[in-house]
Amino acid sequence: MGRHKKRFGQHFLHDEFVLQQITSAINPQANDTIIEIGPGAGALTKHLLPELKQLTVIELDRDLIPALKKLGESFNCELAIINQDVLEVDFTQLASDINTSLRIIGNLPYNISTPVIFKCLESTDAIHEMIFLLQKEVVERLTASPGSKSYGRLSVMAQYHCHTEYLLDVGPEAFTPPPRVDSALVKLKPHDKPLKLLEHKTLQTVVRNAFSQRRKTITNSLKTLISVSEIEALKINPKLRPEQLSVEQFVDLSNHVSTTKIGD
């Protein structure tokens, strides 16, 4: 097993039962194009290699590369290793190079999990699905329904792009060293037909402004972008707080802001 490095936020999975559950959820097929983010010591990788013809892993810690190469050589599977920060990897280009959509999986370090998710959401045209092991609180936010305490900016942006599904809980004891929080597995599958959105940047602005003052009504939090009468014209109650709005309502607000050119 690899040595834990605090600066990489590494927590290595070691529980075989959990690894089998995750592999079952991924359900790797021989011709799948799977990209594993942060394979670490290869605990999940060695469950995937026997099932695949080719696997690509993205690992920043160069000290783990030799062991991963050795692992790849022990299976009849072509293992490609990208020794790079995942936030610098161009998934759209990667899919274009391989000429197929990607299945992206990984036990994501907690300190970069949200940036990685937002990065993947920018490339959903190139991604077939994502299955991530994350801090449980993040999975709750990704899968939250309007009106719930966990529903927020991440919920809206993820659910605009993807169908999100909470798969299973994973306790701290499944990792070395054990994290101080619970984890969970989530599936994000890009919509075949997303809601019609005029400008993605405007949606980001509307959602960010709304949830930056989540205790205020949308009348107050969005007053620099849209008027009360305009909100009412969209058949949305201006007295609602942001967590009470559906993804569709945020898209409607965003499209209106885009057409009136009030947004930044």
N, C-alpha and C positions, 0 to 999 in steps of 0.2 A: 504494500500500500504506500502511496506517495506521502511525503511529509507535508503536513498542513502549513500553509503560509498565510498569516493573518492579513497581509496586504492584498491578497487575492480573494479574500472572503471565502476561503475554501472549507467546505464540509464534505468529506468523502462518504458516499453511501457504502454501507457494508452488509446490510441486512438482506440475505438471499431471498427471503420470502417477498420482501418489498420490491426487490429488483425483478423478481418474476412477475409480480403484479403490474409493474410499470411496463415491462416487456410485453405482457399480454395486452395492456391498454394500447401500446404502440402498434402491436400486431404487424411486425415487419414482414413485407413480401419481397421475394428475391430481387425483383426489378425496381423496387422503390429507390428514389433518390433521397436518402436521409442525410441531413446535416446535424451532427451532434455538437452542441455548444458546451464547452467546458467538460470534456470527458474525464479530466483528473487522472486518477490511477487506472481508469478503464473498467470500473466495476460494471457499468451498464453496457459499455462498448462490447465486452466479451459475451454478453447475452445477445447482442445484435449481429455480430460478425458471422456466426454460423448460418444465419438466415438470409444474408444478403450477398449479392455479387460485388457490390461496391458501397463503401461508406466514407463519408468525409467528416472529419472532426476539426473543430476550431479550438485550439488550446494556447493560451497566452504564456503559461509557465514552461519555459524551455527545458527545465530540469525533468519534466514529465515526458518529453518527446521520445527519448530512447526506449523507455518502457512501452510506450504506445506503438512504436515501430515494431518492437519485438512481438508484441501482442498480435499485430496485424499479420506478421509472418507465420504465426502459428495456425492461421485459419485460411481457408480457400476463398478469401475475399480481398479485393483490392482496397487498401486503406489509404486514403489521401489525408495528409495532416497539414492544416493551415496554422502556422505558429504566428498568431496575430491577435490583437485586441478585437473582439467580436464587434465592437462599436465602429470599427474601421472597415469591416467587411461589407462589400456591396452585394447583397443577396440577389438583386435584380440581375446584375452582371453574371453572378455565379449560375443562376438559372439559365441565362442566355447562353453561357459557355457550354453547359451540359445539355441545353435544348430540351429542358423539361421542368415542370414545377417541383418545388422542394417540399419535403416534410422536415420541419425543423423541430428538434427535440433538445432537452437538456435539463440538468440539475443546475439552475442558474444561481450564481453567487448573489446573496441578498443585496449586497451593496450596489449592484448594477442591474438588478432584475427589471425595474421599471423602465430605465433607458433602453434596455434590450427589447422589451416588448414594444415600446413606441417605435423603435427602429424597424422592427419586423412589420409593424402596422403600415409603415411607409412603403413596404414592398409586397403588399398582399396580392398584387397581380402575378407575382412570381412564386407564391407560396400556396401549396395545397392545404396544409394544416400545420398547426404547432401544438406540441405537447410539452409542457414545462412543469418541473417540480419547483415550487416557489414557497416563500413564506405564506402561511395560511391566510394571513390578513390580506395579502395582495390577491390571492385567489378569490377571497370573499368579495373584494372590490371589483374584480374582473367580471364576476358572475352575478353581482347584485342587481336586484330589481328596483325600479323607481319607488320611492317612499321608504326604502330601508336605510339604516344608518350607514351602511358601507357604500351606498350608491354615490358616486362622485365623478370627477373628471375622467379617471381611468376607466370607469364603467362605461361612460357614454362613448368615449373614443374607441375603446375596444369593441363595444357592441355595435357601433356604426359599421365597423369593418368586418366583424366576425360574429358567428354564433359561438357563445362561450359555454363550456360545460365543466362543472365541478366533478372530478372523477373519484379521488380518494384522499383520505387523510394519511399523513406519515408523521410518526412521532419522532422526537429528538434522538431517541435511542438507536435509530436506524443509521445514524451518521457518526463519523469520527472526525474531529471532536463533535460531541452533540451540541447543536445550536441551542440558544436560550428560548427559542420559539418553536411552535408546531409548524409543519409544512403541509402542503397539499399539492395534488397533481391536477392540472387543468388542461383542457383541450380548447383550442381556438381554431375555428374553421372559417376561412373567409367566405362571405356570402356570394352565391352565384350571381345574384342581382341586388347589389347594394341600393339603398335609398338614393334618389337623385339629388346630388349635392352640386351646387354651382362652384363653390370655392372651398377647398379643404382648409386653407389658412383661416378663412372667416369662421368656419365651425370651431377651429381651435381657439380663436379669439373669444367667441361667444361663450363657449364652455368654460374657458379659463376665467373670464370675467364673472360669470355666474357663480362658480364654486369658490372663487377667492373671497366671496362674502356670502357663504352659504346660509347664514342665519337671516339674511335680508331677502325680501321679495325680489323677484326678477325685475320688477319695476325699478327698484333702486340699484340693483347690481348691474343692470344692462342699460341704465339711463343715458349713457354716452353713445349707445349704439342704436337704440330703438325706443319709440315713444309708447306711452300707455295705449293710445288709440290704435297704434299699429299692432301691438301685441293682441289687443282685443279683436282686431280685424282678422287675425290668424286663428280666431276661436280658442285662444289660450287665456286663462284667467291670470291677469297681471299680478294678483296677490299671492300666487303660488311661490314657494321657495324652490330653488334649483333642483333639489333632490326629488321633487314631486313631478318633474317633467320627464316625459318619455324621450327616447332617442329621436323618434320621429318629430316630436315638438321642437327639439333642439335644431334639427335639420331645417324645419320650417322657419324658425327664427333666423337661422344662419342664411338661408336663401333670400329671405326678405332683406337682411342687412346687406347682402351682396348686391342686390338689385338697386338698393337706394344709395349705395356707395358711401355709407356713413362709416363703415368699419375701417380699421387701420390696415 
